[in-house]
Amino acid sequence: MIDQLLEYSPNFGLDTLLLLLILVALEAVLSADNAIALAALTQGLHDTALQRRALNIGLVLAYVLRMTLILTATWVVRYWQFELAGALYLLWLVWQYFASNSNDDGEHIHHGPRFDSLWQAIPVIAITDLAFSLDSVTTAIAISKEIWIILLGATIGIVTLRFMAGLFIRWLTEFTHLEDAGYITVAFVGLRLLVKVIHEELVPPQWLMISAIALVFLWGFSERKIPAENAVPQQSEMAPAAQESIEEVIGEVTEEPVESKK
């Protein structure tokens, strides 16, 4: 379909522009699951300022790695071991998250990797982006042989990724299921890479992958978290019997010191 569109273009300039728009759109669509995964990883840092700084520095490193991947893509695609390593890494992140999540006592907290410092989080963010990029870069290489166009499209894509991940960092504190949804999409990408290694013809089409991720996102945004101040019932909302028992306990605690002094 893309080849047919390019065939109808009247000149090279329009060909290049159309191809660039297609690559940017592809990067934007494929960056949604990547963005939520990176935002979820930053939750391992408890300070919001550190989360954003780790994302900024991590994506600069990720950009360098992604450019290197594009420049060496014709060599990388010969070795299925790279895609296998990326698949196993992403599935390991998912297993680590949901394995710890199963021991939860009911309180929704972060279960992914935890970082003691900024510099522990940065390599994880960069490597995770690189694992996600394995699929999108090979797709871009299949669309065009013009390396500079692919590099430009990836540059715009990484800027889009930073913007989207910044939004997801905020949304993760607002929606109950969004972090779970992020790791489910990581599982989708990891499984797709794994299936591609086993037998490429079994890989589901890209539209099916995008549709599945969209449905998971809808579920992730389906429920807002209850603010802490609204989670605790006010004293006026308590049953009269509960209020009386609390008043008795308070009375006993306040009266005991007075009696001991006497």
N, C-alpha and C positions, 0 to 999 in steps of 0.2 A: 504493500500500500504506500509506504514512504517513497519507494523507488518510483512508483507511478506519479506521485505528486511532484517529485523532482524532475521527472521527464517532461512535464508540461511547463516547467519554468522557462521563460523566454531567454534568459541570459544567466551567466555565472553569478553575477551579483545577487540576483533574486534566489538562485539556488542556495547560495551560501546563507542568506538571511533566513530562508525557510528552514534549512537544516539546523541552523542555530536555534531558532524558535522551538523546533521539535525537541532538540537536546535539552534546552532549558525547561520545557514543559515536562520532559521525562525525568529530569533531576528533581523538579519540584514535587511531582507525584511520588517518586520513590523516596523522597526525603522525609515524608510524613512519619513513616514507621521508624526511620533512623532518628528523627528529632525526638520523638517520645521516648525512645530507648536511651538516648544520651541524657535527656532531662531526668529520667528515672535513676540513672547511674549517679547523677550529681546529688541525689537525695542522701547518699552516703556521707556527705558533708553537712553538718547540722546548721552551719551559718549560711544565710542566703547570699551574702556578699562573696563568700568563698565559692559557693556553687556557680555564680556567674563568672567569677574569675577563672575557675577551673574550666568552664565551658569555653571561654574566650581563648585561653592558652592551649587547651586541648584541641580546639578546632584549627588553630594555627598549625600545630603539629600534624593534625589529621589532613590539612590541606597539602602540606609537604609530602606526606605519605601517599595521598591520592594522586598528586601530580607524578610522583615516582611510579606509581602503579600504572598510570596511563602511558607513560613513556616506555615502560617495559612490558606493556600488555601483550604484545605479540609473542614475547618470550614466556610470560606468566601463563597464558592460556594453554601452553603445551603441557603443563604439569598439573594434573588433577589434585596433587597433594596440597596445593595452595587452597583450593576450594574446600577440600576435606578439613584442613586445619581451621578455616574460617567457620565452617559448619559446626565443628565440634566445640569451638570456642563460644559461639553464640548459644548453642544448646547447653553448654556448661553454665553460662550465665543464667539461663532460664531455670535449670535444675536447682542451682544454688538459691535462687529466689523462692521458688515454690516449695522446696524442701524445708526451708526455714519458716515459710509461711504456714506450713501444716502444723507447726508447734505453737502457733499463735493462741493466746488465751482469750481472744475476742477483740482486743484493742487493735485498731488498724495502724500499724507502724511500718517503717521501711524495713524490708527484708533482703534487699540486694546487698552488694558489696559495701562494706563500711571503710572509711578512710580516716586515718589519724591526721593526715596533713594534705595540703593542696597538691603536693608533688606525687602523692600516691594515686590521686584521682586522674591526673592528666594523662599518663600513659594508657590507662584503661579506656578513657574516652577516645583517644586517638586510635587505639587498636580496634575498638568496637566499630568506629566509623570505617576503618579500613576493611573489616570483615563485611560490613554492609556494602561497601563499594565494589567488592569483587563481582557481584552480579550486575550492577548498573554500568560499570566500566566495560565489561565484556559486551553488554548490550549496545553501548555507545560505539564501541569499535566495530560491531557488526553493521551499524547504521552508516558510519562514515569512516573513510580512511584518512581524512584530513585531521591530523593530530592537533593542530592549533585551534580548530573549531571545538574539538572535544575538550581541550584544556580550558577554553573560554567558557564553554557550557558548564564544566565542573566548577569553575571559579564562581560563576553566578549561583550555582547550586549550593556551594558551601556557605555563601552569604545568606541564601534562603534558609538553609539548615540552621544557622545561628539565630535568625529571627524566630523561626518556628520553635526551636528548642527553648528559647527564652520565654515564649508564651506558655509552653508546656510546663516549665518550672513553676510558674504561677498557678496554672490549672491543677497541677498535682496536689496542691494544698486545698483545692476547692471541691474536687470530685472524688468520691469514694473508690470507684472501680478503675480509675484511669491508670494507676500504676500497674495493676494486674493486666489491663488491656495492653500496656506498653510491652510487657514481657511476653504476652501471647503473640504479638506481632514479631518480636524477636524470634520466637519459636518458629513462626511461619517462614521467616527468611532462612533460618538455620536448616529447617527441614527441606526447603527448596534447594539449597546448595547441596545438601546431602543426597537428595534424589538425583540431582544433576550429575553428581560424581558416580552414582550407582548405574544410572541409565538415563541419558539425556532426553530420550524420547518420552520418558514418563513424567517429565517436568510439566506441571500445569501451566496453562497460558497466563500471560501477564495480567490480562483483564480479570481473570478469576482470582488471582492473588490480590489485586487492588480491591476487588469487591469484598473479599473476605476481611481485609484490613479495615475497610470502611465500616462494615458491620460491627467489628470489634470496637472501633472508635465510637460508634453510636452507643454501644453498651457502656463503654468507659465514661461517657458524658451523661449517662442516664440518671445518676443520683448524686446530689450534692451532699457534702459533709455537713453535719449539724455543728454549728459553732459551739465552742466549749461553754460559753455563758448560758446557752439555751439547753445544754445537755443536762444540767443539774436542776432539779425542780426547786422552785422557790418555796419558802416556808409557808406562804399563804396557800399554796397548792397542795400541801400535805394533808393527810387525813387528820381529823381532830385528835384521834387516839395517839397518833405518832407525835403530834405537837405536844400533847400532855406528857408523854414519856420523856421527850427531850427536855421539857421544862423541869421535870423532876430530877433528871440527872444533873442539869446545870445547878439546880438548887442545892443538891447534896454536895457538889464540888465546891460551891462558894461558901457553904455553911461550915464545912469541916475545919478549915483553918481557924475560924472564929472560935469554935468550941475548944480547940486544942489550946488556944491562948488563955482561955478561962481556966 
